[in-house]
Amino acid sequence: MNQLARLAAQLTTPLLPHDYLTLVDPVLAGSGFRARIRSIQPETVGSCSVEFEVPKSFPSHTAGQYLRLGVDIAGVRHWRSYSITTPQGSTSRRVLSITVKETSNGLMSGHLVRNARAGDLVFLEPAAGEFVLSQEPTELIFLAFGSGITPIMSMIRTLAARGGSPAPVLLIVGARTEDEVIFGEELAALADNEPWLDLVLWESAARGRFDVARLDQLAPNWRDAQTYVSGPSAILDQAVDLWAAAGLTEQLFVERFVTPLAHVDGAGGEVRFSRAGKSTAVDGSTTLLDAGEAAGILMPNGCRMGICHTCVVPLKSGQVRDMRTGEVHGEPGDIIQTCVNAAACDIEIDV
């Protein structure tokens, strides 16, 4: 197969075989997947849903999973992970969507909300993630805060497409007002028309106040149900502590958009980026990815939370500290993840 690929490349030089494929259908590619933006639908202020036309060969996803999306911005390809919001099984119709909320430091989210247009080509990797619906017919509670509604929306839409849930489903949305709820109108309509779904607004949780007394009022059955929670790290930490204190850890499923990093006081040091020919002094709490980008270096990156391993680079000298655990590690030649490691001393990395 490799010989055939090399022969095809020689015959089509200076182009590659997939360049000719894209003349027939731009979403075809020899490796990975390309997709075309089909539509962009505003949701709330600063958020939108982006719908893609994907190749027929794109693998199906499970409700709740995310995908890595690549977008070319100013000649540079950037990658980020986004939760899929379409229901499970939708790829059979060559349609897939994500929902994006613009943030102050989100280059890709800002581009998708403000600059992307229907017809633009993007790059996709297959869905991944373990934040998925249980197959057991049990009572379900969804706790969605801010853009944490996105993976849960895929689950809700999947249940609706199946004709509903065999057990009651309670969706608690953390937002200061109804206008801030992404998919607010769709969710309200579902709750009005589907007897299996109840929708509740939890205003105080949107301000970071997650207390068991209020949870008892909104969801008195939370100790008996399976609960899925998605949103900011502070809220998730409180939920994890609460379920652990109740001895119900196995009934809680959490989706984090940011990896919790350990707050460990480290010495830091000078980071030398050998191929870029630059160096910068950093403290012990700054990840190598952040340090490189602050120094103006094009760093490989993807999920930025230690899952996808797109950011890995070789360590040439020194040691690093894993910001998730505080562990100091590394030998010359080791492959390290820059998004979850910081300098533990003077180091050099091959980027």
VOBA-1610 file (N, C-alpha, C; in pm, whole numbers, padded with zeros to 5 digits, always signed):
BEGIN
Met+00083-00121+00000Met+00000+00000+00000Met+00087+00126+00000Asn+00197+00124+00078Asn+00287+00239+00082Asn+00352+00261-00053Gln+00386+00149-00126Gln+00446+00161-00257Gln+00349+00225-00355Leu+00221+00186-00347Leu+00120+00246-00433Leu+00105+00394-00405Ala+00109+00431-00279Ala+00095+00572-00243Ala+00213+00652-00296Arg+00335+00594-00285Arg+00452+00666-00335Arg+00447+00679-00487Leu+00402+00572-00557Leu+00390+00579-00702Leu+00289+00683-00744Ala+00175+00688-00673Ala+00072+00787-00704Ala+00126+00928-00684Ala+00205+00947-00579Ala+00261+01080-00552Ala+00357+01121-00663Gln+00438+01023-00713Gln+00532+01055-00821Gln+00459+01093-00949Leu+00350+01023-00978Leu+00275+01048-01101Leu+00202+01182-01097Thr+00170+01229-00980Thr+00092+01353-00970Thr+00176+01474-00931Thr+00307+01455-00912Thr+00395+01567-00877Thr+00379+01681-00977Pro+00374+01810-00931Pro+00409+01858-00797Pro+00295+01853-00696Leu+00175+01808-00739Leu+00066+01796-00645Leu+00065+01658-00584Leu-00021+01636-00485Leu-00039+01505-00424Leu-00173+01448-00465Pro-00192+01316-00451Pro-00319+01257-00493Pro-00441+01323-00431His-00432+01359-00300His-00552+01417-00239His-00582+01556-00291Asp-00481+01623-00354Asp-00509+01752-00416Asp-00606+01734-00534Tyr-00590+01623-00607Tyr-00683+01596-00716Tyr-00818+01552-00664Leu-00819+01479-00554Leu-00946+01440-00494Leu-01029+01562-00457Thr-00962+01664-00407Thr-01037+01782-00362Thr-01094+01862-00479Leu-01043+01837-00601Leu-01107+01900-00717Leu-01245+01840-00741Val-01261+01712-00705Val-01390+01646-00718Val-01481+01681-00601Asp-01425+01671-00479Asp-01501+01702-00357Asp-01403+01754-00254Pro-01408+01884-00218Pro-01310+01941-00127Pro-01305+01877+00010Val-01406+01802+00052Val-01401+01743+00184Val-01332+01607+00182Leu-01290+01560+00062Leu-01211+01437+00056Leu-01066+01470+00084Ala-00995+01380+00152Ala-00855+01401+00180Ala-00787+01267+00192Gly-00657+01264+00158Gly-00584+01140+00166Gly-00557+01098+00308Ser-00546+01190+00400Ser-00524+01157+00542Ser-00601+01257+00626Gly-00658+01211+00734Gly-00741+01299+00814Gly-00871+01328+00740Phe-00941+01431+00787Phe-01070+01464+00727Phe-01081+01615+00708Arg-01138+01652+00596Arg-01172+01792+00573Arg-01324+01803+00578Ala-01370+01919+00617Ala-01513+01944+00621Ala-01540+02085+00571Arg-01660+02106+00524Arg-01699+02238+00476Arg-01804+02295+00572Ile-01785+02421+00611Ile-01887+02486+00694Ile-02013+02503+00610Arg-02120+02447+00661Arg-02248+02453+00590Arg-02330+02574+00632Ser-02329+02604+00762Ser-02404+02720+00811Ser-02350+02762+00946Ile-02373+02887+00981Ile-02336+02940+01112Ile-02459+03009+01169Gln-02504+02958+01284Gln-02628+03007+01344Gln-02598+03076+01477Pro-02626+03206+01492Pro-02607+03271+01622Pro-02694+03206+01730Glu-02639+03194+01849Glu-02714+03139+01962Glu-02743+03249+02064Thr-02645+03282+02148Thr-02656+03394+02239Thr-02552+03498+02198Val-02545+03608+02271Val-02442+03708+02243Val-02305+03642+02262Gly-02224+03642+02156Gly-02091+03585+02165Gly-02083+03436+02146Ser-02190+03372+02101Ser-02185+03228+02077Ser-02260+03195+01948Cys-02220+03086+01885Cys-02286+03043+01762Cys-02270+02893+01745Ser-02357+02834+01666Ser-02345+02694+01628Ser-02292+02688+01486Val-02191+02605+01466Val-02129+02589+01335Val-02161+02448+01285Glu-02226+02441+01171Glu-02265+02313+01113Glu-02173+02280+00996Phe-02124+02155+00994Phe-02030+02112+00891Phe-02092+02007+00800Glu-02049+02009+00676Glu-02072+01898+00585Glu-01947+01811+00590Val-01959+01689+00638Val-01844+01602+00658Val-01845+01489+00556Pro-01729+01427+00529Pro-01725+01314+00436Pro-01808+01197+00487Lys-01857+01114+00395Lys-01934+00997+00434Lys-01851+00902+00519Ser-01719+00906+00501Ser-01631+00815+00574Ser-01598+00863+00714Phe-01645+00981+00752Phe-01612+01032+00886Phe-01677+00941+00990Pro-01601+00893+01089Pro-01657+00798+01187Pro-01768+00860+01270Ser-01863+00778+01307Ser-01974+00826+01388Ser-01927+00858+01530His-02004+00940+01598His-01970+00979+01734His-02075+00927+01831Thr-02040+00930+01958Thr-02134+00897+02065Thr-02173+01027+02134Ala-02299+01041+02169Ala-02347+01165+02231Ala-02263+01199+02353Gly-02212+01324+02356Gly-02129+01371+02466Gly-01983+01384+02430Gln-01941+01325+02318Gln-01800+01329+02281Gln-01762+01463+02217Tyr-01631+01483+02201Tyr-01578+01604+02139Tyr-01494+01564+02018Leu-01460+01662+01936Leu-01368+01640+01825Leu-01264+01752+01822Arg-01153+01725+01756Arg-01051+01828+01734Arg-01076+01891+01599Leu-01080+02025+01601Leu-01109+02104+01482Leu-00987+02188+01447Gly-00945+02182+01321Gly-00834+02263+01274Gly-00883+02372+01181Val-00835+02493+01203Val-00875+02608+01121Val-00749+02687+01084Asp-00739+02726+00959Asp-00627+02809+00915Asp-00660+02955+00939Ile-00578+03021+01022Ile-00596+03163+01053Ile-00466+03234+01023Ala-00469+03330+00933Ala-00349+03406+00894Ala-00236+03313+00852Gly-00271+03207+00779Gly-00171+03117+00726Gly-00118+03013+00823Val-00172+03010+00945Val-00127+02914+01045Val-00245+02826+01086Arg-00224+02695+01090Arg-00332+02605+01129Arg-00337+02591+01281His-00451+02622+01337His-00473+02612+01481His-00572+02499+01508Trp-00551+02431+01621Trp-00637+02318+01658Trp-00696+02342+01796Arg-00823+02311+01811Arg-00890+02314+01941Arg-00992+02200+01946Ser-01028+02164+02066Ser-01129+02060+02085Ser-01264+02125+02118Tyr-01370+02075+02054Tyr-01504+02126+02078Tyr-01601+02010+02092Ser-01696+02024+02183Ser-01798+01922+02200Ser-01891+01920+02078Ile-01931+01802+02037Ile-02026+01786+01927Ile-02167+01807+01984Thr-02247+01883+01915Thr-02381+01913+01965Thr-02492+01844+01887Thr-02459+01783+01775Thr-02559+01708+01700Thr-02587+01574+01769Pro-02704+01517+01747Pro-02735+01389+01812Pro-02653+01275+01755Gln-02640+01172+01831Gln-02567+01054+01790Gln-02631+00996+01664Gly-02544+00956+01567Gly-02594+00900+01443Gly-02614+01001+01332Ser-02589+01130+01361Ser-02616+01235+01261Ser-02517+01232+01146Thr-02396+01173+01166Thr-02297+01174+01058Thr-02342+01092+00939Ser-02441+01006+00956Ser-02492+00931+00841Ser-02554+01025+00739Arg-02590+01143+00781Arg-02646+01244+00691Arg-02540+01347+00650Arg-02414+01317+00684Arg-02302+01404+00648Arg-02314+01543+00712Val-02379+01551+00825Val-02395+01679+00894Val-02348+01663+01038Leu-02269+01758+01085Leu-02218+01758+01221Leu-02210+01902+01267Ser-02229+01927+01396Ser-02221+02066+01443Ser-02151+02074+01577Ile-02092+02189+01601Ile-02037+02226+01731Ile-02097+02360+01768Thr-02088+02395+01894Thr-02134+02528+01938Thr-02019+02594+02013Val-01991+02717+01976Val-01871+02788+02021Val-01911+02914+02094Lys-01846+02938+02208Lys-01866+03063+02282Lys-01734+03139+02282Glu-01737+03262+02236Glu-01615+03342+02229Glu-01564+03377+02368Thr-01432+03365+02386Thr-01368+03402+02512Thr-01262+03507+02485Ser-01217+03572+02591Ser-01122+03682+02575Ser-00989+03636+02517Asn-00949+03512+02544Asn-00820+03464+02495Asn-00835+03349+02395Gly-00953+03336+02336Gly-00979+03226+02244Gly-00966+03269+02099Leu-00850+03247+02040Leu-00828+03288+01901Leu-00924+03216+01807Met-00935+03084+01822Met-01021+03009+01732Met-01168+03035+01755Ser-01209+03043+01882Ser-01350+03069+01909Ser-01390+03206+01854Gly-01303+03306+01870Gly-01331+03438+01815Gly-01341+03436+01664His-01253+03360+01600His-01258+03349+01454His-01388+03284+01409Leu-01428+03177+01476Leu-01550+03107+01435Leu-01674+03191+01457Val-01676+03267+01568Val-01794+03349+01598Val-01803+03470+01506Arg-01687+03533+01476Arg-01692+03662+01406Arg-01652+03657+01258Asn-01563+03565+01221Asn-01504+03573+01087Asn-01536+03456+00995Ala-01567+03339+01049Ala-01591+03222+00965Ala-01717+03242+00882Arg-01720+03178+00765Arg-01833+03191+00674Arg-01870+03054+00618Ala-01995+03041+00578Ala-02039+02918+00511Ala-01954+02897+00387Gly-01913+02773+00365Gly-01826+02739+00253Gly-01681+02725+00291Asp-01638+02778+00407Asp-01499+02765+00450Asp-01465+02618+00475Leu-01343+02581+00440Leu-01296+02445+00468Leu-01223+02441+00601Val-01246+02336+00678Val-01179+02314+00806Val-01129+02170+00810Phe-01062+02135+00918Phe-01003+02003+00931Phe-01055+01938+01060Leu-01086+01809+01051Leu-01146+01740+01164Leu-01069+01613+01196Glu-01070+01578+01324Glu-01025+01447+01367Glu-01144+01375+01431Pro-01146+01241+01427Pro-01262+01168+01479Pro-01292+01200+01625Ala-01416+01179+01662Ala-01463+01210+01797Ala-01391+01123+01900Ala-01378+01179+02020Ala-01316+01107+02132Ala-01383+01154+02260Gly-01350+01090+02371Gly-01403+01131+02500Gly-01491+01024+02563Glu-01491+01021+02695Glu-01565+00920+02771Glu-01685+00977+02846Phe-01716+01102+02822Phe-01833+01166+02883Phe-01954+01132+02796Val-02005+01010+02811Val-02111+00960+02725Val-02223+00901+02810Leu-02339+00889+02749Leu-02457+00840+02819Leu-02444+00694+02859Ser-02488+00664+02979Ser-02498+00526+03023Ser-02611+00458+02948Gln-02597+00328+02924Gln-02702+00253+02856Gln-02808+00202+02952Glu-02787+00225+03081Glu-02884+00178+03180Glu-03007+00269+03180Pro-03128+00211+03186Pro-03251+00293+03191Pro-03273+00347+03333Thr-03203+00453+03367Thr-03210+00506+03502Thr-03244+00654+03498Glu-03284+00709+03613Glu-03309+00853+03622Glu-03180+00929+03593Leu-03195+01037+03517Leu-03079+01116+03477Leu-03094+01261+03523Ile-02983+01316+03570Ile-02976+01459+03601Ile-02860+01517+03522Phe-02886+01623+03447Phe-02782+01695+03375Phe-02763+01831+03443Leu-02641+01862+03480Leu-02607+01993+03534Leu-02516+02061+03433Ala-02564+02166+03368Ala-02490+02233+03261Ala-02471+02379+03297Phe-02347+02424+03298Phe-02316+02562+03336Phe-02242+02630+03222Gly-02299+02741+03174Gly-02238+02815+03063Gly-02229+02729+02939Ser-02111+02730+02874Ser-02092+02651+02752Ser-02083+02502+02783Gly-02089+02465+02911Gly-02095+02324+02948Gly-02221+02256+02898Ile-02315+02332+02845Ile-02437+02273+02790Ile-02407+02196+02661Thr-02293+02223+02594Thr-02271+02169+02460Thr-02268+02016+02454Pro-02188+01945+02536Pro-02194+01797+02525Pro-02327+01741+02573Ile-02387+01809+02671Ile-02515+01763+02723Ile-02625+01783+02620Met-02612+01887+02537Met-02714+01909+02433Met-02716+01793+02335Ser-02601+01738+02303Ser-02597+01622+02215Ser-02671+01504+02277Met-02657+01488+02409Met-02728+01380+02479Met-02879+01402+02477Ile-02921+01526+02505Ile-03064+01558+02505Ile-03123+01536+02367Arg-03055+01582+02264Arg-03105+01566+02128Arg-03109+01419+02089Thr-03012+01341+02136Thr-03011+01199+02107Thr-03130+01129+02171Leu-03158+01162+02297Leu-03274+01104+02364Leu-03403+01143+02293Ala-03413+01269+02251Ala-03533+01314+02180Ala-03550+01240+02048Ala-03437+01220+01976Ala-03444+01150+01847Ala-03485+01004+01864Arg-03458+00948+01982Arg-03496+00809+02009Arg-03640+00797+02057Gly-03708+00909+02069Gly-03845+00907+02117Gly-03858+00932+02265Gly-03749+00975+02329Gly-03754+01008+02470Gly-03674+00912+02555Ser-03672+00941+02684Ser-03601+00858+02781Ser-03700+00770+02855Pro-03662+00644+02884Pro-03754+00556+02959Pro-03768+00598+03104Ala-03677+00683+03153Ala-03682+00732+03291Ala-03679+00885+03288Pro-03725+00950+03395Pro-03727+01097+03398Pro-03587+01156+03381Val-03583+01270+03314Val-03458+01344+03293Val-03477+01486+03343Leu-03388+01531+03429Leu-03391+01668+03481Leu-03267+01741+03429Leu-03288+01850+03360Leu-03180+01934+03310Leu-03178+02063+03391Ile-03070+02083+03467Ile-03052+02206+03545Ile-02945+02289+03475Val-02984+02409+03434Val-02893+02497+03360Val-02851+02611+03450Gly-02721+02627+03465Gly-02667+02737+03544Gly-02645+02861+03459Ala-02725+02962+03478Ala-02713+03087+03403Ala-02777+03198+03484Arg-02727+03321+03465Arg-02781+03433+03542Arg-02920+03472+03494Thr-02946+03460+03364Thr-03078+03491+03309Thr-03111+03389+03201Glu-03236+03378+03165Glu-03277+03286+03059Glu-03214+03323+02925Asp-03188+03453+02903Asp-03129+03498+02777Asp-02987+03446+02759Glu-02919+03410+02869Glu-02782+03362+02860Glu-02773+03212+02835Val-02885+03144+02835Val-02885+02999+02817Val-02869+02966+02669Ile-02757+02903+02634Ile-02738+02857+02498Ile-02841+02748+02468Phe-02903+02753+02352Phe-03012+02664+02311Phe-03138+02685+02396Gly-03152+02802+02457Gly-03261+02827+02551Gly-03398+02800+02491Glu-03426+02852+02371Glu-03559+02835+02311Glu-03585+02688+02278Glu-03486+02621+02223Glu-03503+02479+02188Glu-03527+02395+02311Leu-03452+02421+02418Leu-03468+02345+02541Leu-03605+02370+02605Ala-03648+02496+02604Ala-03779+02528+02661Ala-03890+02457+02584Ala-03877+02453+02451Ala-03978+02386+02369Ala-03979+02236+02396Leu-03861+02176+02410Leu-03854+02033+02441Leu-03918+02003+02575Ala-03886+02086+02676Ala-03942+02064+02809Ala-04094+02079+02810Asp-04146+02169+02727Asp-04292+02188+02720Asp-04362+02071+02651Asn-04292+02010+02555Asn-04358+01909+02472Asn-04323+01765+02507Glu-04216+01744+02582Glu-04171+01609+02613Glu-04194+01579+02761Pro-04278+01485+02795Pro-04308+01457+02936Pro-04191+01400+03015Trp-04090+01348+02947Trp-03976+01288+03016Trp-03873+01390+03058Leu-03882+01515+03009Leu-03779+01617+03035Leu-03833+01733+03117Asp-03762+01767+03224Asp-03788+01887+03303Asp-03667+01979+03293Leu-03693+02108+03283Leu-03588+02209+03269Leu-03597+02308+03384Val-03481+02334+03451Val-03476+02425+03565Val-03358+02519+03548Leu-03378+02647+03581Leu-03270+02746+03578Leu-03215+02763+03719Trp-03084+02749+03733Trp-03017+02767+03863Trp-02931+02893+03852Glu-02985+03006+03896Glu-02917+03134+03880Glu-02792+03145+03967Ser-02799+03102+04091Ser-02686+03123+04183Ser-02564+03043+04142Ala-02583+02926+04079Ala-02468+02845+04037Ala-02387+02915+03930Ala-02453+03001+03851Ala-02380+03076+03748Ala-02283+03174+03810Arg-02302+03206+03937Arg-02211+03297+04008Arg-02113+03221+04097Gly-02103+03091+04076Gly-02007+03010+04148Gly-02054+02957+04281Arg-02184+02974+04314Arg-02235+02925+04442Arg-02309+02793+04418Phe-02241+02685+04449Phe-02296+02551+04430Phe-02314+02491+04569Asp-02436+02489+04619Asp-02457+02441+04756Asp-02558+02328+04758Val-02540+02238+04851Val-02622+02118+04857Val-02766+02149+04892Ala-02789+02255+04970Ala-02927+02290+05006Ala-03007+02326+04881Arg-02948+02406+04793Arg-03018+02444+04671Arg-03033+02324+04578Leu-02932+02238+04574Leu-02942+02117+04492Leu-03054+02028+04542Asp-03068+02017+04674Asp-03177+01937+04732Asp-03313+01991+04690Gln-03325+02124+04678Gln-03452+02183+04636Gln-03482+02154+04489Leu-03379+02169+04404Leu-03400+02154+04261Leu-03407+02009+04218Ala-03326+01924+04283Ala-03319+01783+04243Ala-03316+01696+04368Pro-03428+01680+04436Pro-03429+01601+04559Pro-03388+01455+04539Asn-03386+01410+04414Asn-03349+01270+04386Asn-03203+01254+04345Trp-03118+01357+04365Trp-02983+01352+04311Trp-02899+01238+04368Arg-02933+01190+04484Arg-02856+01079+04544Arg-02889+00945+04478Asp-03000+00939+04405Asp-03043+00814+04343Asp-03020+00810+04192Ala-02997+00927+04131Ala-02987+00935+03986Ala-02841+00930+03940Gln-02824+00908+03812Gln-02694+00927+03750Gln-02686+01073+03705Thr-02578+01140+03743Thr-02567+01283+03718Thr-02448+01314+03628Tyr-02474+01397+03527Tyr-02371+01443+03434Tyr-02355+01593+03454Val-02233+01638+03479Val-02210+01780+03505Val-02098+01830+03415Ser-02118+01948+03357Ser-02022+02007+03265Ser-02023+02158+03282Gly-01902+02217+03288Gly-01894+02361+03305Gly-01759+02404+03360Pro-01752+02521+03423Pro-01626+02573+03476Pro-01566+02483+03584Ser-01434+02486+03595Ser-01363+02398+03688Ser-01407+02415+03832Ala-01432+02540+03875Ala-01468+02564+04015Ala-01599+02493+04051Ile-01696+02499+03961Ile-01824+02431+03984Ile-01804+02280+03984Leu-01723+02231+03890Leu-01700+02087+03882Leu-01631+02035+04008Asp-01536+02112+04058Asp-01465+02070+04181Asp-01564+02058+04297Gln-01656+02153+04308Gln-01754+02148+04415Gln-01845+02026+04400Ala-01885+01996+04278Ala-01970+01880+04254Ala-01897+01751+04289Val-01771+01740+04248Val-01692+01620+04277Val-01679+01601+04428Asp-01652+01709+04501Asp-01639+01700+04647Asp-01771+01658+04711Leu-01883+01712+04661Leu-02013+01683+04718Leu-02051+01536+04698Trp-02034+01487+04577Trp-02069+01347+04550Trp-01973+01252+04624Ala-01847+01290+04637Ala-01751+01207+04710Ala-01789+01200+04858Ala-01828+01313+04916Ala-01867+01316+05057Ala-01990+01230+05082Ala-02076+01218+04980Ala-02196+01136+04993Ala-02170+00989+04958Gly-02046+00959+04920Gly-02013+00822+04882Gly-02075+00779+04752Leu-02095+00875+04660Leu-02167+00846+04535Leu-02082+00878+04412Thr-01951+00867+04425Thr-01862+00904+04315Thr-01896+00831+04186Glu-01934+00704+04195Glu-01962+00627+04075Glu-02087+00673+04001Gln-02169+00754+04065Gln-02291+00803+04000Gln-02272+00939+03934Leu-02150+00995+03943Leu-02122+01128+03888Leu-02029+01116+03769Phe-02064+01185+03660Phe-01983+01189+03539Phe-01952+01335+03509Val-01825+01366+03492Val-01780+01506+03481Val-01707+01527+03348Glu-01738+01638+03282Glu-01668+01677+03161Glu-01597+01808+03187Arg-01464+01805+03180Arg-01383+01925+03203Arg-01331+01977+03070Phe-01346+02107+03048Phe-01288+02170+02930Phe-01145+02216+02956Val-01105+02221+03082Val-00970+02260+03120Val-00921+02160+03221Thr-00799+02112+03204Thr-00742+02018+03298Thr-00707+02088+03429Pro-00752+02036+03543Pro-00712+02097+03670Pro-00564+02080+03694Leu-00493+02188+03715Leu-00350+02184+03737Leu-00320+02203+03884Ala-00221+02131+03931Ala-00183+02142+04072Ala-00119+02278+04097His-00152+02339+04209His-00091+02467+04245His+00034+02439+04329Val+00142+02408+04259Val+00267+02370+04324Val+00368+02481+04301Asp+00429+02527+04408Asp+00533+02630+04395Asp+00660+02566+04344Gly+00698+02598+04221Gly+00821+02544+04164Gly+00917+02656+04134Ala+01041+02618+04111Ala+01144+02719+04090Ala+01136+02781+03952Gly+01085+02706+03855Gly+01087+02759+03719Gly+01228+02760+03666Gly+01254+02845+03570Gly+01389+02853+03513Gly+01385+02915+03374Glu+01496+02901+03303Glu+01504+02950+03167Glu+01466+02837+03071Val+01374+02865+02981Val+01334+02768+02880Val+01397+02808+02747Arg+01476+02717+02691Arg+01538+02742+02561Arg+01463+02660+02454Phe+01420+02730+02349Phe+01350+02667+02238Phe+01452+02653+02126Ser+01508+02533+02113Ser+01629+02516+02032Ser+01608+02550+01885Arg+01503+02501+01823Arg+01484+02526+01680Arg+01444+02669+01653Ala+01369+02729+01744Ala+01327+02869+01727Ala+01440+02965+01759Gly+01542+02918+01831Gly+01654+03005+01867Gly+01617+03112+01966Lys+01520+03083+02052Lys+01476+03180+02151Lys+01481+03119+02290Ser+01480+03204+02391Ser+01472+03158+02529Ser+01392+03258+02609Thr+01335+03210+02719Thr+01256+03297+02806Thr+01261+03245+02948Ala+01259+03337+03043Ala+01255+03299+03185Ala+01111+03285+03229Val+01079+03176+03298Val+00941+03152+03341Val+00938+03110+03487Asp+00824+03132+03550Asp+00808+03083+03687Asp+00761+02938+03682Gly+00747+02878+03798Gly+00714+02737+03804Gly+00569+02704+03783Ser+00483+02804+03760Ser+00340+02778+03742Ser+00293+02808+03600Thr+00386+02839+03510Thr+00352+02867+03371Thr+00383+02745+03285Thr+00284+02694+03214Thr+00309+02579+03130Thr+00405+02615+03017Leu+00472+02513+02965Leu+00566+02537+02856Leu+00494+02585+02730Leu+00371+02539+02710Leu+00292+02586+02596Leu+00266+02735+02607Asp+00222+02780+02725Asp+00196+02922+02745Asp+00324+03003+02733Ala+00434+02949+02786Ala+00562+03020+02780Ala+00607+03039+02636Gly+00594+02933+02556Gly+00635+02943+02417Gly+00551+03041+02338Glu+00419+03035+02358Glu+00332+03127+02285Glu+00356+03271+02326Ala+00384+03292+02456Ala+00413+03428+02503Ala+00542+03481+02442Ala+00633+03390+02407Ala+00760+03429+02346Ala+00748+03442+02195Gly+00628+03423+02141Gly+00606+03439+01998Gly+00645+03317+01916Ile+00647+03200+01979Ile+00686+03078+01911Ile+00561+03000+01872Leu+00558+02948+01751Leu+00446+02867+01705Leu+00458+02729+01768Met+00379+02705+01870Met+00385+02580+01945Met+00280+02483+01895Pro+00313+02356+01877Pro+00209+02258+01845Pro+00111+02246+01960Asn-00017+02242+01931Asn-00115+02235+02039Asn-00245+02181+01985Gly-00327+02134+02077Gly-00457+02080+02040Gly-00559+02107+02146Cys-00581+02008+02234Cys-00686+02023+02335Cys-00645+02115+02449Arg-00515+02134+02470Arg-00459+02217+02577Arg-00499+02165+02716Met-00527+02039+02729Met-00567+01984+02857Met-00510+01844+02882Gly-00405+01809+02809Gly-00335+01685+02837Gly-00398+01560+02785Ile-00492+01571+02690Ile-00562+01453+02641Ile-00512+01410+02503Cys-00501+01503+02410Cys-00480+01465+02270Cys-00334+01439+02234His-00238+01487+02313His-00095+01466+02289His-00046+01531+02159Thr-00117+01631+02110Thr-00070+01703+01992Thr+00047+01795+02026Cys+00057+01838+02150Cys+00156+01938+02189Cys+00291+01878+02225Val+00311+01746+02209Val+00432+01682+02259Val+00556+01726+02181Val+00666+01746+02254Val+00796+01780+02195Val+00905+01706+02272Pro+01022+01687+02212Pro+01132+01622+02284Pro+01197+01717+02385Leu+01231+01663+02500Leu+01307+01736+02601Leu+01455+01712+02575Lys+01531+01819+02559Lys+01674+01804+02528Lys+01760+01809+02653Ser+01718+01887+02754Ser+01794+01891+02879Ser+01705+01946+02989Gly+01742+01916+03113Gly+01667+01964+03228Gly+01551+01873+03264Gln+01468+01918+03357Gln+01351+01843+03400Gln+01229+01935+03405Val+01112+01874+03399Val+00986+01948+03401Val+00899+01900+03515Arg+00799+01982+03548Arg+00705+01947+03654Arg+00566+01928+03592Asp+00508+01810+03618Asp+00372+01783+03572Asp+00276+01866+03657Met+00206+01960+03594Met+00120+02052+03667Met-00008+01988+03718Arg-00034+01864+03678Arg-00152+01794+03730Arg-00121+01725+03861Thr+00004+01682+03877Thr+00040+01603+03995Thr+00149+01664+04080Gly+00226+01757+04022Gly+00340+01814+04093Gly+00467+01733+04077Glu+00462+01621+04006Glu+00578+01533+03991Glu+00683+01597+03900Val+00809+01594+03945Val+00922+01639+03864Val+00977+01518+03789His+00996+01532+03658His+01040+01418+03578His+01112+01467+03454Gly+01169+01373+03378Gly+01228+01405+03249Gly+01374+01369+03238Glu+01408+01310+03125Glu+01545+01280+03086Glu+01563+01325+02942Pro+01685+01360+02902Pro+01706+01400+02763Pro+01651+01296+02666Gly+01572+01342+02571Gly+01509+01253+02475Gly+01366+01217+02508Asp+01323+01243+02633Asp+01184+01215+02669Asp+01089+01304+02588Ile+00972+01249+02557Ile+00867+01326+02489Ile+00774+01381+02596Ile+00757+01512+02601Ile+00678+01575+02706Ile+00560+01652+02646Gln+00456+01664+02726Gln+00339+01743+02687Gln+00357+01886+02738Thr+00363+01981+02648Thr+00390+02119+02690Thr+00270+02185+02756Cys+00149+02133+02732Cys+00031+02201+02788Cys+00009+02171+02935Val+00074+02066+02988Val+00052+02030+03128Val+00184+02019+03206Asn+00293+02067+03147Asn+00422+02064+03216Asn+00483+02203+03221Ala+00554+02230+03329Ala+00624+02357+03348Ala+00771+02326+03375Ala+00856+02427+03361Ala+00998+02408+03386Ala+01024+02390+03536Ala+01100+02285+03569Ala+01141+02264+03708Ala+01281+02319+03734Cys+01351+02361+03627Cys+01484+02419+03633Cys+01511+02475+03494Asp+01632+02509+03462Asp+01666+02550+03326Asp+01650+02430+03234Ile+01576+02447+03126Ile+01554+02335+03035Ile+01570+02380+02890Glu+01579+02281+02802Glu+01578+02307+02659Glu+01484+02206+02593Ile+01398+02256+02506Ile+01307+02168+02435Ile+01324+02187+02287Asp+01295+02082+02210Asp+01320+02081+02067Asp+01198+02133+01990Val+01184+02262+01987Val+01075+02324+01913Val+01120+02461+01865
//
